[in-house]
Amino acid sequence: MTDDATRHPVANHELFPGTDGHWAADPDDDLADVPWLDGDTGTDDDSLPVTGRTLDDARDALDVLMRVVGPERDGPPALWFLVLDAADQVLPLVLPIAEVPTVPDAVVAANLVHVLASVLEHDAPGGSVVVGYVRRGGGDLGAFEAGWSSALHVGAHREAVRIRAEAAIGRDRARILSTSW
């Protein structure tokens, strides 16, 4: 897999000269006026705008994560978990864990994976998760991403949770770190 296939073009603020690189910085951006990104879904059912979408590859996974995380990519460190069913369709269930420590906590990671295992068993047998490591200065493999990835993989192995893809997402860049496609 090449970098071109794993970098999300919207995360590159060079596409919008004169902007600061924020997700909806360009008023002509097709996501600039999506009410869900401002905390309002614009619907009565509160469904995610990507629910039901089948992810075929790493590019799809990164695109969906970018849409779901939206402007939160400019915030403090967070973990985002997107749940997929056995056919790799996005379920209307996202687990954002805000303001996590930059150094992973093994107990917290184990508990998170345990909750994910329970959700998958109940709502998506045979399913998997896509993990987003989100922080303002992120978007590539750093100590935050590597540490949390390692901690989550230990728990995932113990709980038999399949991590379909992992992505690093920052204010100015984003990329897939690993996939199992």
KOLFITI-809122 format. One record per residue (C-alpha): x, y, z. Coordinates in pm, whole numbers, padded with zeros to 5 digits, always signed. Layout:
N
XYZ/...
end
This chain:
181
+00000+00000+00000/+00133+00341-00088/+00106+00662+00107/-00122+00802-00166/-00376+00533-00088/-00373+00602+00284/-00362+00981+00311/-00690+01166+00314/-00692+01463+00074/-00921+01678+00289/-00668+01663+00570/-00415+01847+00356/-00473+02221+00397/-00267+02289+00085/-00583+02203-00108/-00732+02525+00030/-00468+02800+00000/-00507+03075+00255/-00685+02858+00509/-00562+02715+00836/-00635+02357+00736/-00955+02304+00931/-01194+02042+00796/-01462+02278+00666/-01235+02576+00599/-01343+02606+00236/-01702+02736+00211/-01743+02536-00112/-01635+02217+00066/-01917+01964+00042/-01894+01908+00418/-01882+02274+00517/-02258+02294+00563/-02327+01947+00699/-02523+02017+01019/-02415+01686+01179/-02055+01813+01196/-02176+02097+01416/-02337+01856+01661/-02677+01855+01494/-02759+01555+01279/-03022+01740+01081/-03243+01431+01113/-03495+01303+01361/-03330+00963+01396/-02981+01079+01493/-02823+00832+01247/-02465+00879+01143/-02437+01010+00787/-02226+00705+00698/-02445+00434+00852/-02480+00135+00623/-02183+00226+00405/-01969-00076+00320/-01599-00019+00366/-01396-00182+00089/-01047-00065+00176/-00828+00164+00384/-00928+00472+00184/-01294+00411+00271/-01211+00361+00639/-01019+00687+00654/-01291+00876+00470/-01558+00758+00713/-01343+00834+01017/-01274+01185+00887/-01646+01246+00841/-01734+01111+01184/-01455+01287+01375/-01508+01612+01185/-01385+01924+01369/-01293+01721+01678/-00961+01646+01506/-00844+01984+01630/-00901+01890+01992/-00722+01714+02275/-00612+01350+02242/-00903+01111+02188/-00976+00760+02068/-01262+00698+01826/-01404+00352+01765/-01623+00286+01463/-01814-00044+01468/-01852-00255+01153/-02070-00560+01102/-01943-00888+00956/-01989-00750+00602/-01782-00437+00684/-02088-00212+00689/-02076+00087+00922/-02317+00050+01211/-02482+00352+01375/-02253+00315+01673/-01943+00524+01740/-01756+00530+02067/-01551+00850+02110/-01330+00852+02419/-01230+01213+02481/-00923+01355+02650/-00734+01029+02692/-00384+01048+02838/-00103+01064+02585/+00059+00764+02753/-00177+00465+02736/-00317+00309+03048/-00327-00072+03025/-00635-00101+03248/-00828+00160+03049/-00728-00007+02721/-00835-00350+02849/-01168-00211+02968/-01231-00037+02635/-01163-00354+02441/-01383-00552+02679/-01672-00311+02609/-01605-00336+02235/-01607-00717+02254/-01944-00704+02428/-02087-00464+02169/-01960-00678+01881/-02098-00997+02037/-02439-00841+02094/-02482-00606+01794/-02238-00724+01528/-02135-01090+01557/-01832-01143+01334/-01784-00768+01310/-01482-00551+01375/-01375-00201+01475/-01193+00083+01307/-00984+00288+01550/-00900+00655+01513/-00617+00803+01718/-00711+01169+01717/-00512+01468+01841/-00445+01821+01723/-00083+01755+01624/-00145+01399+01507/-00198+01249+01169/+00099+01015+01157/+00261+00747+01372/+00390+00908+01690/+00431+00794+02049/+00060+00854+02125/-00060+00645+01832/+00199+00368+01875/+00141+00341+02249/-00237+00322+02230/-00223+00087+01932/-00002-00153+02123/-00220-00138+02435/-00541-00191+02236/-00392-00481+02039/-00301-00661+02363/-00663-00636+02476/-00799-00717+02129/-00595-01036+02120/-00720-01134+02466/-01086-01057+02384/-01079-01178+02020/-01174-00834+01886/-01074-00776+01526/-00927-00432+01459/-01003-00380+01090/-00808-00057+01053/-00626+00207+01256/-00585+00569+01155/-00395+00867+01289/-00597+01186+01256/-00474+01536+01326/-00574+01891+01246/-00363+01912+00930/-00314+01553+00818/-00448+01200+00848/-00342+00855+00737/-00414+00488+00784/-00157+00321+01009/-00265-00041+00961/-00543-00244+00801/-00650-00603+00764/-00809-00570+00420/
end
